[in-house]
Amino acid sequence: DVSLHLQQGSPQQIAKLLLEGEADVGIATEALAQYPELVALPCYRWTHAVVVPPDHPLATSGEPLTLARLSGTLSPGETLRIARGANVVALLQGADETGAPPSPWLTTLIQHLPAPATPRTLQARDTVTTPAGRFDVVLTGDLHGLDRTLSASAARLA
């Protein structure tokens, strides 16, 4: 007789079930290197991809994706931080727009436009597990940078 019971949980919960003898086999979506008493056997490859529209600069150049190319796509005020544990692997920042400097009065006007209440800093985070390890990726956007970019664009048009 074979009996099959499925339980769902985080990789840490799965490891705990295995270590406590509550499960015979576990399937986890990330490496469990912090559990040396378990043996992890790779059974499939998990792939992450950068997805952009066909006319995006990252898609049209035909060059391999590098941190330098990725940095060039960040807007002023945006920061992309990639860390492995406590070690920051890459810290990329969007360059301020060159050309016409932002107009102080246009920037003030833009900041006072009626808009829904939005925090001045927005953040998106994700964890990516690769054969090289687990990485925390955080994209932070500063709306002051957006205000300056809009102001500089309006100054050029004026």
C-alpha positions as CSV (number, residue, x, y, z in Angstrom):
1,D,0.0,0.0,0.0
2,V,1.2,3.5,-0.9
3,S,-0.1,6.6,0.9
4,L,0.4,10.1,-0.4
5,H,-0.2,13.2,1.7
6,L,0.6,16.6,0.3
7,Q,1.5,19.6,2.4
8,Q,2.4,23.1,1.2
9,G,4.8,25.4,2.9
10,S,7.8,27.7,2.7
11,P,11.2,26.1,2.0
12,Q,11.9,26.6,5.8
13,Q,8.6,24.8,6.7
14,I,9.4,22.0,4.3
15,A,12.9,21.6,5.9
16,K,11.4,21.5,9.3
17,L,8.9,18.8,8.3
18,L,11.8,16.7,6.9
19,L,14.0,17.2,9.9
20,E,11.2,16.3,12.3
21,G,10.4,13.1,10.4
22,E,6.9,14.4,9.4
23,A,7.7,14.1,5.7
24,D,9.8,11.7,3.7
25,V,10.4,13.9,0.6
26,G,10.2,17.6,0.1
27,I,10.1,19.8,-3.0
28,A,11.4,23.4,-2.5
29,T,11.8,26.2,-5.0
30,E,15.1,27.4,-3.5
31,A,18.3,25.8,-2.2
32,L,18.3,24.9,1.4
33,A,22.0,25.3,2.0
34,Q,21.4,26.4,5.6
35,Y,20.3,22.8,6.4
36,P,23.5,20.6,6.0
37,E,21.6,17.6,7.4
38,L,19.4,17.5,4.3
39,V,20.5,16.5,0.8
40,A,19.1,18.7,-2.0
41,L,18.9,17.1,-5.4
42,P,18.2,19.5,-8.3
43,C,15.2,18.3,-10.4
44,Y,14.5,21.3,-12.6
45,R,15.9,24.7,-13.5
46,W,14.2,27.9,-12.3
47,T,14.8,30.8,-14.7
48,H,14.2,34.5,-14.2
49,A,14.0,36.8,-17.1
50,V,13.9,40.6,-17.7
51,V,10.7,41.2,-19.6
52,V,10.4,44.4,-21.6
53,P,8.4,45.7,-24.6
54,P,9.9,44.9,-28.0
55,D,10.9,48.5,-28.6
56,H,12.7,48.9,-25.2
57,P,16.4,49.8,-25.3
58,L,17.3,46.6,-23.5
59,A,15.5,44.5,-26.2
60,T,16.7,46.4,-29.3
61,S,20.5,46.5,-29.0
62,G,21.2,42.8,-29.3
63,E,23.9,43.0,-26.6
64,P,24.0,40.9,-23.5
65,L,22.3,42.3,-20.4
66,T,24.9,43.8,-18.1
67,L,24.6,45.9,-14.9
68,A,25.9,48.9,-16.8
69,R,23.1,48.6,-19.4
70,L,20.5,48.0,-16.7
71,S,21.8,51.1,-14.9
72,G,21.2,53.1,-18.0
73,T,17.5,52.3,-18.0
74,L,17.0,53.7,-14.5
75,S,15.3,57.1,-14.2
76,P,16.6,59.9,-12.1
77,G,15.8,59.2,-8.5
78,E,15.6,55.4,-9.0
79,T,18.0,53.0,-7.2
80,L,18.4,49.3,-7.8
81,R,20.1,47.4,-4.9
82,I,21.2,43.8,-5.3
83,A,22.4,42.1,-2.1
84,R,23.5,38.6,-1.2
85,G,22.9,38.4,2.6
86,A,24.5,41.4,4.2
87,N,26.8,42.0,1.2
88,V,25.7,44.6,-1.4
89,V,26.6,43.1,-4.8
90,A,25.5,46.0,-6.9
91,L,24.1,49.5,-6.2
92,L,22.8,51.2,-9.4
93,Q,21.4,54.7,-9.6
94,G,19.6,56.5,-12.3
95,A,21.6,59.5,-13.7
96,D,20.1,62.9,-13.5
97,E,18.9,64.1,-16.8
98,T,21.4,66.2,-18.8
99,G,20.4,69.3,-20.7
100,A,18.2,72.0,-19.3
101,P,18.3,72.2,-15.5
102,P,15.0,71.8,-13.7
103,S,13.2,75.1,-13.1
104,P,12.5,75.7,-9.4
105,W,9.1,77.2,-10.0
106,L,8.1,74.5,-12.4
107,T,9.2,71.8,-9.9
108,T,7.1,73.6,-7.2
109,L,4.1,73.7,-9.5
110,I,4.5,70.0,-10.4
111,Q,4.7,69.1,-6.7
112,H,1.4,71.0,-6.0
113,L,-0.6,69.4,-8.9
114,P,-3.7,67.6,-7.6
115,A,-2.8,63.9,-7.3
116,P,-3.8,61.1,-5.1
117,A,-1.9,60.8,-1.9
118,T,1.3,59.0,-2.8
119,P,4.3,58.4,-0.6
120,R,7.4,60.3,-1.9
121,T,9.4,57.0,-2.0
122,L,8.1,53.9,-3.7
123,Q,9.8,50.5,-3.3
124,A,9.5,47.0,-4.9
125,R,11.5,44.0,-3.6
126,D,12.0,40.4,-4.7
127,T,14.3,37.5,-3.8
128,V,16.0,35.7,-6.7
129,T,17.6,32.3,-6.2
130,T,20.3,31.4,-8.8
131,P,23.0,28.7,-9.0
132,A,25.3,31.4,-7.6
133,G,23.1,31.9,-4.5
134,R,20.1,33.8,-3.2
135,F,19.9,37.6,-3.9
136,D,17.6,40.3,-2.6
137,V,16.7,42.8,-5.2
138,V,15.2,46.2,-4.2
139,L,14.1,48.9,-6.6
140,T,13.4,52.3,-5.0
141,G,12.0,55.3,-6.7
142,D,12.2,58.8,-5.4
143,L,9.3,60.9,-6.7
144,H,11.4,64.1,-6.3
145,G,13.6,62.7,-9.1
146,L,10.4,62.4,-11.3
147,D,9.5,66.0,-10.4
148,R,12.9,67.2,-11.4
149,T,12.7,65.3,-14.7
150,L,9.3,66.7,-15.6
151,S,10.5,70.2,-14.7
152,A,13.6,69.9,-16.9
153,S,11.5,68.5,-19.8
154,A,9.0,71.4,-19.5
155,A,11.9,73.9,-19.3
156,R,13.3,72.5,-22.6
157,L,9.9,72.8,-24.3
158,A,9.4,76.4,-23.1
